[in-house]
Amino acid sequence: MADRPRRRRLRRTLLAALVTFAVAVPVSGAARPAAVPAPAPTVSAPLRDLSAAALEERYAVSRRDIRAAERAADGHGDLKRAASLREMAAPGRQFLSFDGRDGGRSVEVVGELSSARRVAVLVPGVGIGLDAYGRLRRGAVALQRELGEAGAVVAWLGYRSPATVSPASVTEARAAEAAPGLRALVGRLGAALPGARITLLCHSYGSVICARAASGTAADAIVLYGSPGTGARDVASLRTGARVWAGRGGDDWIARVPHVRVRVPFVATVGFGTDPVTEEFGAEVFDAGGGGHSDYLLSGSRSLTNLARIASGRAPLEASRA
C-alpha cells in the first residue's frame, strides 16, 4: 500500500512532462530536420552478399547518394546539413545504405565486415540524426578499435530518431516502426556471415527499439544501456533466445526517469515501464562505470570496455570493491 502514493507521484510527473513536450514541439517545428529535401536513393538489391567486392560496390553507390543529398541540402541553404553530409561522403567511409529524406536514414560500417567474426550493431537513441551524426560515428570508431581486427561495427540509424524533448521520445510509436527494419538487418547479417557473433548494443530510446525487435532476432546478445525502460515487463516478455544484458552509468540522468507506463486516453501509452537494471527485469547487469548518458562509448571508459567484451562473447569486468 505504501508504494501507491509513490506510483501516483511518478505518473503525475510523467504526465506533466508529456504536456511540456506537447507545448515545446510546435514552437520548434519550423526548423524540423525532416524538412530538408533530398533525392530518392539508388535502389539496391537486398543485403545478401558480403564479399569485399560486393561491399565496395554498395559503399560506392551510397557515397553517390550522400553526395546528391549534400547538393540538395546546399541548394536548400542548410549549410549545417550539407557539411555533415560532406563528412559522411569522405573517402574511406562505408555505408551499406543511405536515404536523406524525412530526416535521414543510414547504415554505416566501421571495420572489415566481410571478414568479421564479431559484429556489433549500434542502435542510437533520441537526438541522433544526420545533423548530429558525428556522435554516433565517434562511438562506432571507438568501439571498433576496442573490438580489434576481427570486429566490425554497424552504426544503424534506420529510423527517424525523436527529438530529445518531444512526445515521440516518451512513447513506443517510433520504436514500433523501426523494429522490423532492425530485425531484418540482423537476420541478413546472420545469414551472410554464418558463425559470426552478432550483438545489438542499444542506447537510450534505442533499447525500446531493440526490445520490439527481440522476438525472433538472429542476435546472440542484446545489451540495453542508458535505458529509460523497454516497454517490456521483464526479459521473459522479450521472447528472445538472445542473452540480455543491462547497464547504466553512475552519473546518467536516465536513472531519474519514472519507470512507469501510463495510458493517456486518445493519445498513447506514455513511459516504458520496468527499469532494465533492476532485479525485477531479470537482465544480466554489467558495470557501466561512472559516466553520464552520452559517455558510454568514450575511449578508455569502463562502459566501452565492457560493451566490447560482451560483443566479443567475453564476461564483462566486474566493479571494483572498495
Disulfide bonds with the S-S distance in Angstrom:
Cys202-Cys210 2.10
